Amino acid sequence: MKVIGNTLENIHKFRHENIRDKRSGILPTKSSVVKNPYAQLSLLYLDTNDTYYLVDASSAIAHSLQYNDGAIVISAWHAIDIIGLKQSYNQPGFDNYFQMLVQNTAEAYAAEHQTEN
């Protein structure tokens, strides 16, 4: 099992492109979503290579994986979901926390589907 795209750089980039995160120490609020309120990170699974992909749902790679390769959406987090998670995880290192959440989601899905087979 591989998880591609689940890197701190990708998570940080998505957050800062879609969520206004002030350096003042104030956590972002629901009104701080900018540009695209429907932005979301999707965790896709492609069974042909047993690989998970964390991608921006509006990206070309997401469309290609879903519509050309047949990847399915395991989980998706909208910008609002990420703000809620950030507010509930009121400490430094949110991107690391979110990276672990993505990894755990992939592992849980893999474990669930191994027991079915």
C-alpha positions in Angstrom: 0.0 0.0 0.0 1.3 3.4 -1.0 -0.1 6.8 -0.3 1.0 9.4 -2.9 0.5 13.1 -2.4 0.2 12.8 1.4 3.1 15.1 2.0 3.4 18.1 4.3 4.2 20.3 1.2 1.0 19.3 -0.5 -1.2 19.7 2.6 0.4 23.1 3.4 0.0 24.3 -0.2 -3.7 23.3 -0.2 -4.3 25.0 3.1 -2.6 28.3 2.1 -4.3 28.5 -1.3 -7.8 27.8 0.0 -7.8 28.9 3.7 -6.7 32.3 4.9 -4.5 31.5 7.9 -3.4 34.6 9.7 0.0 34.5 11.4 -1.5 36.3 14.4 -2.2 33.1 16.2 -5.9 33.3 15.6 -7.2 30.1 14.1 -9.1 30.5 10.9 -12.9 30.7 10.9 -15.5 29.6 8.5 -15.6 33.0 7.0 -11.9 32.7 6.2 -12.4 30.4 3.2 -11.2 32.2 0.1 -11.2 31.7 -3.6 -13.1 28.5 -3.8 -15.4 27.5 -1.0 -15.9 24.1 -2.6 -12.2 23.2 -2.6 -11.5 19.8 -1.3 -8.7 17.3 -0.9 -9.8 13.8 -2.0 -8.2 10.5 -1.0 -8.6 8.3 -4.0 -7.9 4.6 -4.3 -6.7 2.8 -7.4 -7.0 -0.9 -7.1 -4.9 -1.7 -10.2 -1.7 -0.7 -8.3 -3.0 -0.7 -4.7 -2.2 3.0 -4.4 -3.9 5.8 -2.6 -3.6 9.4 -3.9 -4.3 12.6 -1.9 -5.2 15.1 -4.6 -7.0 18.4 -5.0 -10.4 17.3 -6.3 -10.4 19.9 -9.0 -7.0 19.0 -10.4 -6.3 17.3 -13.7 -4.7 14.3 -11.9 -7.8 13.8 -9.8 -10.0 13.8 -12.9 -7.6 11.5 -14.8 -7.4 9.0 -11.9 -11.2 8.9 -11.5 -12.5 9.0 -15.0 -9.7 7.3 -17.0 -8.3 4.9 -14.4 -11.3 4.2 -12.3 -10.1 5.4 -8.9 -12.7 5.7 -6.2 -13.0 8.4 -3.6 -12.3 6.9 -0.1 -12.6 10.2 1.8 -12.7 13.9 1.0 -12.1 17.0 3.1 -13.5 20.3 2.1 -11.8 23.5 3.2 -14.5 23.9 5.8 -13.7 20.4 7.2 -10.0 21.3 7.4 -10.9 24.5 9.3 -13.0 22.5 11.8 -10.2 20.0 12.2 -7.7 22.8 12.8 -9.9 24.4 15.4 -10.4 21.1 17.2 -6.6 20.4 17.1 -5.6 23.6 18.8 -1.8 23.1 18.9 1.2 23.4 16.6 1.8 20.8 13.9 -1.6 20.7 12.2 -0.1 19.6 8.9 1.6 16.6 10.5 -1.7 15.8 12.3 -3.6 15.9 9.0 -1.0 13.8 7.3 -1.4 11.1 10.0 -5.2 11.3 9.6 -4.9 10.7 5.8 -2.5 7.8 6.4 -4.8 6.2 9.0 -7.8 6.6 6.7 -6.0 4.7 4.0 -4.8 2.0 6.4 -8.3 1.6 7.8 -9.8 1.3 4.3 -7.1 -1.3 3.4 -7.7 -3.3 6.5 -11.4 -3.3 6.1 -11.2 -4.5 2.5 -8.6 -7.2 3.2 -11.0 -8.8 5.7 -13.8 -8.9 3.1 -11.7 -10.8 0.5 
